[in-house]
């Protein structure tokens, strides 16, 4: 039988009640490695448009990329077995796997669309059927988009790495010392690892709080760093398995489309540019609302209190400031609202204040002597009929530049400030390298 490269994508195998798509993929990765399959790259953890309303917890899909495969039926049987055994059925989920050997050009287009748009499952199914894709599960038609898009991400151009450590799914309570352990590791290894702790709020970001089996996820641009700490960390956290995923997390790849305000659609992830119109409002809960205009179109931007630094920046905006806003578009009763994930201030309008003149004799602020009668000093009675109000320019507390959310408000795809301008370290996909623990 002819050997070929095969891509396998998974999506929607978790639920609000537990499990995780990456955990299912980890079990399959382990089985495939034991079965002698060869990997063309690291396993991929692909985050897609975070604004989709019917996504599961993190809108993440996983893909595995194999080469020199000579028995696709055996591969199919393995995936089908694990999908049936470990995927959770829930009204909100649609466990799906896609096996694909066709050309990747159209799936690449799908991947980039799925980062920022709402994609129709029927279109994806037609694309897969046309190119000989094998669909396992997918009874509701939703998981097929993420599974196929995660395949289209191959080969990732913008990426980081994440070490995911898994406890047994039967263990419901988390290790009480886990946050202390993560904090200690982060203090030692920063900046080699990133976005694991928000020191301003004291929140540990590397530890999920849901019922899934993920004990912790450590992010880095260097997979060697993650490999070096995987076994020690797994012992401390009492984990059975650990895998390093190559991922599009922390790349801002969902915010790469600049749209005009008039072209915005519900659930887009988009970038818009415009001029602040009207007064910036601060709501009772601390959220900030402002409007921007461009080419006779207007959009409402919301900056939530939870974004921390970003909400304070938004409140410093003034009418006439030119800004770029990146975020998710949500339908509201009064139209579309952009939930801001970052604000780039392009220019600020100068601010002025108008004051009465000061008395040249005693320095006290003068007051009007009446229409056309100039100003007089109440202290020393000095009068000047020729003097006028003084217009002074005052400095703005806001300067042009890029402003991000506080780390505790980051979405999976948000680009952290600490790695802007940095590049990931490429590495060859040896299974012993990314499958850090091989215990069953």
TIVO-203343 format. One record per residue (C-alpha): x, y, z; residue number from 0. Coordinates in Angstrom, 1 decimal. Example, Ala and Ser with C-alpha at 12.3 -4.5 7.8 and 13.67 -1.06 7.14 Angstrom:
// residues 2
SITE      px      py      pz  num
SITE    12.3    -4.5     7.8    0
SITE    13.7    -1.1     7.1    1
***
This chain:
// residues 440
SITE      px      py      pz  num
SITE     0.0     0.0     0.0    0
SITE     1.3     3.5    -0.9    1
SITE     2.6     5.5     2.1    2
SITE     1.1     9.0     2.5    3
SITE     0.8    11.9     4.9    4
SITE    -2.3    12.0     6.9    5
SITE    -3.8    14.7     9.0    6
SITE    -6.3    14.1    11.8    7
SITE    -8.4    16.8    13.4    8
SITE   -10.6    16.7    16.6    9
SITE   -13.1    19.1    18.0   10
SITE   -16.0    19.4    20.4   11
SITE   -15.2    16.3    22.4   12
SITE   -15.4    18.0    25.7   13
SITE   -18.4    19.5    27.5   14
SITE   -19.2    21.9    30.3   15
SITE   -19.2    18.9    32.6   16
SITE   -15.7    17.7    31.9   17
SITE   -13.0    16.1    29.8   18
SITE   -11.0    18.0    27.2   19
SITE   -10.3    17.7    23.5   20
SITE    -6.5    17.9    24.2   21
SITE    -6.8    15.0    26.6   22
SITE    -8.5    12.8    24.0   23
SITE    -5.8    13.7    21.6   24
SITE    -3.1    12.9    24.1   25
SITE    -4.5     9.4    24.6   26
SITE    -4.5     8.9    20.8   27
SITE    -1.0    10.3    20.4   28
SITE     0.2     7.8    23.0   29
SITE    -1.5     4.9    21.2   30
SITE    -0.2     6.0    17.8   31
SITE     3.3     6.3    19.0   32
SITE     3.2     2.8    20.5   33
SITE     1.8     1.6    17.2   34
SITE     4.8     2.8    15.3   35
SITE     3.2     5.9    13.5   36
SITE     5.6     8.7    12.5   37
SITE     4.8    12.3    13.3   38
SITE     5.3    15.1    10.8   39
SITE     5.1    17.8    13.4   40
SITE     4.1    18.5    17.0   41
SITE     0.5    18.0    17.8   42
SITE    -1.4    21.2    17.3   43
SITE    -3.7    23.0    19.7   44
SITE    -5.6    25.4    17.6   45
SITE    -7.8    28.2    19.0   46
SITE   -10.5    29.6    16.7   47
SITE   -12.8    32.6    16.7   48
SITE   -13.5    33.1    20.4   49
SITE   -16.7    35.0    19.7   50
SITE   -18.7    32.0    18.3   51
SITE   -21.8    31.7    20.6   52
SITE   -22.1    27.9    20.4   53
SITE   -18.5    27.1    21.2   54
SITE   -17.5    24.9    24.1   55
SITE   -15.2    26.2    26.8   56
SITE   -12.2    27.5    24.9   57
SITE   -13.1    27.0    21.2   58
SITE   -10.0    24.9    20.8   59
SITE    -9.5    22.1    18.3   60
SITE    -6.6    19.6    18.0   61
SITE    -4.8    18.2    15.0   62
SITE    -2.2    15.4    14.6   63
SITE     0.0    15.2    11.5   64
SITE     1.4    11.9    10.5   65
SITE     3.7    10.8     7.7   66
SITE     4.6     7.5     6.0   67
SITE     1.2     6.1     6.9   68
SITE     0.5     2.8     5.1   69
SITE    -2.7     1.6     6.9   70
SITE    -5.4     4.3     7.1   71
SITE    -8.0     1.8     8.1   72
SITE    -6.0     0.9    11.2   73
SITE    -5.7     4.6    12.0   74
SITE    -9.4     5.1    11.5   75
SITE   -10.3     2.2    13.8   76
SITE    -8.0     3.6    16.6   77
SITE    -9.5     7.1    16.3   78
SITE   -13.1     5.7    16.2   79
SITE   -12.4     3.6    19.3   80
SITE   -11.1     6.6    21.4   81
SITE   -13.8     8.9    20.1   82
SITE   -16.6     6.6    21.2   83
SITE   -15.0     5.7    24.5   84
SITE   -13.8     9.1    25.8   85
SITE   -15.8    11.9    24.0   86
SITE   -18.6    13.3    26.0   87
SITE   -22.1    13.7    24.6   88
SITE   -23.8    16.8    25.7   89
SITE   -26.5    19.0    24.1   90
SITE   -23.9    21.7    23.6   91
SITE   -21.2    19.5    22.0   92
SITE   -20.7    17.6    18.8   93
SITE   -17.7    15.1    19.1   94
SITE   -16.0    15.0    15.7   95
SITE   -12.9    13.7    14.1   96
SITE   -11.7    14.3    10.5   97
SITE    -9.1    12.2     8.7   98
SITE    -7.7    14.0     5.7   99
SITE    -5.1    13.1     3.0  100
SITE    -6.1    15.7     0.3  101
SITE    -4.6    19.0    -0.7  102
SITE    -4.4    21.5     2.1  103
SITE    -4.8    24.8     0.2  104
SITE    -8.6    25.1     0.7  105
SITE    -8.3    24.0     4.3  106
SITE    -5.7    26.7     4.9  107
SITE    -8.3    29.3     3.7  108
SITE   -10.8    27.7     6.0  109
SITE    -8.4    28.0     9.0  110
SITE    -7.9    31.7     8.4  111
SITE   -11.6    32.3     8.0  112
SITE   -12.5    30.3    11.2  113
SITE   -10.1    32.5    13.2  114
SITE   -12.3    35.6    12.6  115
SITE   -15.6    34.6    10.9  116
SITE   -18.6    32.5    11.5  117
SITE   -18.2    29.5     9.1  118
SITE   -21.0    27.3     7.8  119
SITE   -20.6    23.6     8.7  120
SITE   -22.4    22.6     5.4  121
SITE   -19.7    24.3     3.4  122
SITE   -16.9    22.5     5.3  123
SITE   -18.7    19.2     4.8  124
SITE   -18.9    19.8     1.0  125
SITE   -15.2    20.7     1.0  126
SITE   -14.2    17.5     2.8  127
SITE   -16.5    15.3     0.7  128
SITE   -15.0    16.8    -2.5  129
SITE   -11.4    16.0    -1.3  130
SITE   -12.0    12.5     0.2  131
SITE   -12.0    13.5     3.9  132
SITE   -13.3    11.0     6.4  133
SITE   -15.7    12.3     9.0  134
SITE   -16.2    10.4    12.2  135
SITE   -19.0    11.6    14.5  136
SITE   -20.2    15.1    13.8  137
SITE   -23.8    14.3    14.1  138
SITE   -24.8    17.9    14.7  139
SITE   -22.5    19.4    12.1  140
SITE   -20.7    21.8    14.4  141
SITE   -17.5    20.1    15.4  142
SITE   -16.6    19.6    11.8  143
SITE   -15.6    23.2    11.4  144
SITE   -13.0    23.2    14.1  145
SITE   -11.7    19.7    13.2  146
SITE   -11.1    20.7     9.6  147
SITE    -9.7    24.1    10.4  148
SITE    -7.2    22.6    12.8  149
SITE    -5.9    20.5     9.9  150
SITE    -5.7    23.6     7.7  151
SITE    -3.4    25.3    10.3  152
SITE    -0.6    22.9     9.1  153
SITE     2.2    24.2     8.9  154
SITE     1.8    26.8    11.6  155
SITE     3.6    30.0    10.8  156
SITE     2.7    31.9    14.0  157
SITE     3.0    29.7    17.0  158
SITE     4.0    29.3    20.6  159
SITE     4.3    26.1    22.8  160
SITE     2.2    24.9    25.7  161
SITE     3.0    22.1    28.1  162
SITE    -0.3    20.5    29.2  163
SITE    -0.2    18.2    32.3  164
SITE    -3.1    15.9    32.9  165
SITE    -4.4    14.4    36.1  166
SITE    -6.7    11.4    36.1  167
SITE   -10.2    12.3    34.9  168
SITE   -11.5    10.4    38.0  169
SITE    -9.9    12.9    40.3  170
SITE   -12.3    15.7    40.9  171
SITE   -10.4    17.8    43.5  172
SITE    -7.3    19.8    42.4  173
SITE    -4.0    19.7    44.3  174
SITE    -4.3    22.4    46.9  175
SITE    -0.7    23.4    46.5  176
SITE    -0.8    23.7    42.7  177
SITE    -0.9    27.5    42.6  178
SITE     2.0    27.8    44.9  179
SITE     4.0    25.4    42.8  180
SITE     3.2    27.3    39.5  181
SITE     4.1    30.6    41.2  182
SITE     7.5    29.3    42.3  183
SITE     8.3    28.0    38.8  184
SITE     7.2    31.2    37.2  185
SITE     9.4    33.3    39.4  186
SITE    12.4    31.1    38.5  187
SITE    11.9    30.8    34.8  188
SITE    10.4    34.1    33.7  189
SITE    10.8    35.3    30.9  190
SITE    11.4    31.9    29.4  191
SITE     7.8    31.1    30.3  192
SITE     5.0    33.6    30.0  193
SITE     1.4    34.4    30.8  194
SITE     1.2    32.0    33.7  195
SITE     0.7    34.5    36.5  196
SITE    -0.9    37.9    36.7  197
SITE     1.2    39.5    39.4  198
SITE    -0.9    42.7    39.6  199
SITE    -4.1    40.8    40.5  200
SITE    -2.3    37.8    42.1  201
SITE    -4.2    35.4    39.8  202
SITE    -2.6    32.1    38.6  203
SITE    -3.4    31.9    34.9  204
SITE    -1.8    28.5    34.2  205
SITE    -4.3    26.5    36.3  206
SITE    -7.9    26.0    34.9  207
SITE   -10.8    25.9    37.2  208
SITE   -13.2    23.7    35.3  209
SITE   -13.9    19.9    35.7  210
SITE   -11.5    18.9    32.9  211
SITE    -8.4    16.7    33.5  212
SITE    -5.9    19.5    32.7  213
SITE    -3.9    20.2    35.9  214
SITE    -1.9    23.0    34.4  215
SITE    -0.7    24.6    31.2  216
SITE     2.7    26.3    31.0  217
SITE     3.4    28.5    28.0  218
SITE     6.8    29.2    26.4  219
SITE     8.5    30.1    23.1  220
SITE    11.1    27.4    23.8  221
SITE    10.0    23.7    23.9  222
SITE    13.3    22.7    25.4  223
SITE    12.4    24.7    28.5  224
SITE     9.1    22.9    28.8  225
SITE    10.7    19.5    28.3  226
SITE    13.2    20.2    31.0  227
SITE    10.5    20.9    33.6  228
SITE     7.8    18.4    32.5  229
SITE     8.8    15.4    34.6  230
SITE     9.5    17.3    37.8  231
SITE     6.3    19.3    37.5  232
SITE     4.3    16.2    36.7  233
SITE     5.5    14.5    39.9  234
SITE     4.8    17.6    42.0  235
SITE     1.3    17.9    40.5  236
SITE     0.7    14.1    40.6  237
SITE     0.0    13.9    36.9  238
SITE     0.1    10.8    34.7  239
SITE     0.6    12.4    31.3  240
SITE     2.2    15.5    29.8  241
SITE     2.3    16.7    26.2  242
SITE     3.9    19.8    24.5  243
SITE     1.5    21.2    21.9  244
SITE     2.5    23.6    19.2  245
SITE    -0.3    26.2    19.3  246
SITE    -1.5    29.5    17.8  247
SITE    -2.2    30.8    21.3  248
SITE    -0.7    34.1    22.2  249
SITE    -0.3    35.2    18.6  250
SITE    -3.3    37.5    18.1  251
SITE    -3.9    35.6    14.8  252
SITE    -7.7    36.1    15.2  253
SITE    -7.2    39.9    15.0  254
SITE    -5.6    40.2    11.5  255
SITE    -8.5    41.5     9.5  256
SITE    -9.1    45.3     9.3  257
SITE   -12.7    46.0     8.5  258
SITE   -14.7    49.2     7.9  259
SITE   -17.4    49.8    10.5  260
SITE   -20.1    49.3     7.8  261
SITE   -18.8    45.8     7.0  262
SITE   -18.9    44.4    10.6  263
SITE   -21.0    41.3    11.2  264
SITE   -22.1    39.6    14.4  265
SITE   -19.4    37.4    16.0  266
SITE   -16.6    38.8    13.8  267
SITE   -13.1    39.1    15.3  268
SITE   -12.0    42.3    13.7  269
SITE    -9.9    45.5    13.8  270
SITE   -11.6    48.8    13.1  271
SITE   -10.2    52.3    13.0  272
SITE   -12.0    55.6    13.6  273
SITE   -12.3    58.8    15.6  274
SITE   -13.8    58.9    19.1  275
SITE   -17.2    60.6    18.9  276
SITE   -19.0    62.1    21.9  277
SITE   -18.2    61.7    25.6  278
SITE   -16.7    58.5    27.0  279
SITE   -19.1    56.9    29.5  280
SITE   -18.1    54.9    32.6  281
SITE   -21.0    52.7    33.7  282
SITE   -21.8    51.9    37.3  283
SITE   -20.0    48.5    37.3  284
SITE   -16.8    50.1    36.0  285
SITE   -17.2    49.2    32.3  286
SITE   -16.4    51.9    29.8  287
SITE   -18.4    52.7    26.6  288
SITE   -17.3    54.9    23.8  289
SITE   -18.2    55.4    20.1  290
SITE   -16.0    55.7    17.1  291
SITE   -16.9    57.0    13.6  292
SITE   -15.4    56.4    10.2  293
SITE   -16.8    57.2     6.7  294
SITE   -20.2    58.2     8.2  295
SITE   -20.6    54.9    10.1  296
SITE   -20.5    54.6    13.8  297
SITE   -19.7    51.7    16.2  298
SITE   -20.0    51.3    19.9  299
SITE   -16.9    49.9    21.8  300
SITE   -17.2    48.3    25.2  301
SITE   -14.2    47.9    27.5  302
SITE   -15.1    45.8    30.5  303
SITE   -13.8    46.4    34.0  304
SITE   -12.2    43.0    34.0  305
SITE    -9.7    44.2    31.3  306
SITE    -8.0    46.2    34.1  307
SITE    -5.5    48.5    32.5  308
SITE    -7.4    48.7    29.2  309
SITE   -10.6    50.0    30.8  310
SITE    -8.6    52.8    32.5  311
SITE    -7.0    53.7    29.2  312
SITE   -10.4    53.8    27.5  313
SITE   -11.7    56.2    30.1  314
SITE    -8.9    58.6    29.2  315
SITE   -10.0    58.9    25.6  316
SITE   -11.6    62.1    24.5  317
SITE   -13.7    63.2    21.5  318
SITE   -11.5    63.6    18.4  319
SITE    -8.9    61.0    19.4  320
SITE    -8.0    58.6    16.5  321
SITE    -7.9    55.0    17.6  322
SITE    -7.6    51.4    16.3  323
SITE    -9.7    48.9    18.3  324
SITE    -9.3    45.1    18.0  325
SITE   -12.0    42.8    19.5  326
SITE   -15.1    40.6    19.1  327
SITE   -18.3    41.9    17.6  328
SITE   -21.4    41.1    19.5  329
SITE   -25.0    41.8    18.6  330
SITE   -26.9    44.0    21.1  331
SITE   -30.4    45.4    21.2  332
SITE   -29.1    48.8    19.9  333
SITE   -26.8    47.3    17.2  334
SITE   -23.4    45.8    17.1  335
SITE   -20.8    46.4    19.9  336
SITE   -17.1    45.7    19.7  337
SITE   -15.8    44.2    22.9  338
SITE   -12.3    45.6    22.9  339
SITE    -9.3    43.4    23.4  340
SITE    -6.7    46.1    22.7  341
SITE    -6.7    49.8    21.8  342
SITE    -4.0    51.4    19.7  343
SITE    -4.1    55.1    20.1  344
SITE    -3.1    56.6    16.8  345
SITE    -3.3    60.3    17.7  346
SITE    -4.7    62.4    20.6  347
SITE    -6.5    65.7    20.2  348
SITE    -4.9    68.5    22.2  349
SITE    -6.8    69.6    25.3  350
SITE    -7.2    73.2    26.3  351
SITE    -8.7    75.1    29.2  352
SITE    -9.9    78.7    29.3  353
SITE    -9.0    80.8    32.3  354
SITE    -9.5    84.3    33.5  355
SITE    -6.3    86.3    33.4  356
SITE    -4.2    86.9    36.6  357
SITE    -3.6    90.2    38.1  358
SITE    -0.2    91.6    37.1  359
SITE     0.1    93.4    40.5  360
SITE    -0.9    90.7    43.1  361
SITE    -1.1    87.5    41.0  362
SITE    -4.7    86.7    42.1  363
SITE    -7.1    85.4    39.4  364
SITE    -9.2    88.3    38.1  365
SITE   -12.9    88.3    37.5  366
SITE   -15.1    89.9    34.7  367
SITE   -16.0    93.5    35.2  368
SITE   -19.0    93.2    32.9  369
SITE   -19.6    92.9    29.2  370
SITE   -17.0    94.9    27.3  371
SITE   -15.4    96.3    30.6  372
SITE   -12.5    93.9    30.8  373
SITE   -11.4    92.3    34.1  374
SITE   -10.8    93.5    37.6  375
SITE    -8.9    92.2    40.6  376
SITE   -11.1    91.7    43.7  377
SITE    -8.1    91.9    46.0  378
SITE    -6.3    95.1    44.9  379
SITE    -9.0    96.6    42.6  380
SITE    -6.7    96.7    39.6  381
SITE    -8.7    96.9    36.3  382
SITE    -7.8    96.2    32.7  383
SITE   -10.4    96.8    30.0  384
SITE    -8.1    95.3    27.3  385
SITE    -7.3    92.0    28.8  386
SITE    -9.1    88.7    27.7  387
SITE    -9.4    85.2    28.8  388
SITE    -6.3    83.0    28.5  389
SITE    -6.4    79.7    26.4  390
SITE    -3.9    77.2    27.7  391
SITE    -3.0    73.8    26.3  392
SITE    -2.8    71.1    29.0  393
SITE    -1.0    67.7    28.7  394
SITE    -3.1    64.6    28.1  395
SITE    -2.5    61.6    30.4  396
SITE    -2.8    59.4    27.3  397
SITE    -0.1    59.1    24.6  398
SITE    -0.2    57.4    21.2  399
SITE     0.7    53.7    21.5  400
SITE    -0.6    50.1    22.0  401
SITE    -2.6    49.3    25.1  402
SITE    -3.4    45.8    26.1  403
SITE    -5.6    44.1    28.7  404
SITE    -4.3    43.0    32.0  405
SITE    -3.0    39.4    31.8  406
SITE    -5.9    38.0    33.8  407
SITE    -8.3    39.2    31.0  408
SITE    -6.3    37.6    28.2  409
SITE    -8.1    35.3    25.8  410
SITE    -6.2    32.2    24.6  411
SITE    -5.2    34.0    21.4  412
SITE    -4.3    37.3    23.0  413
SITE    -0.7    38.4    22.3  414
SITE     1.0    39.1    25.7  415
SITE     3.0    42.3    26.0  416
SITE     6.0    40.3    27.3  417
SITE     6.6    38.4    24.1  418
SITE     5.9    41.1    21.5  419
SITE     8.7    41.0    19.0  420
SITE    10.0    37.6    20.1  421
SITE    10.0    34.5    18.0  422
SITE     9.5    30.8    18.9  423
SITE    12.3    28.3    18.8  424
SITE    11.8    25.7    16.0  425
SITE    12.2    22.1    17.0  426
SITE    11.9    18.7    15.3  427
SITE     8.8    16.6    16.3  428
SITE    10.4    13.7    18.1  429
SITE     7.6    11.9    20.0  430
SITE     9.9    11.4    23.0  431
SITE    10.3    15.2    23.0  432
SITE     6.6    16.3    23.0  433
SITE     5.1    13.2    24.7  434
SITE     6.9    13.9    27.9  435
SITE     5.3    11.0    29.9  436
SITE     4.2     7.7    28.5  437
SITE     2.4     6.2    31.4  438
SITE    -1.0     4.7    30.6  439
***
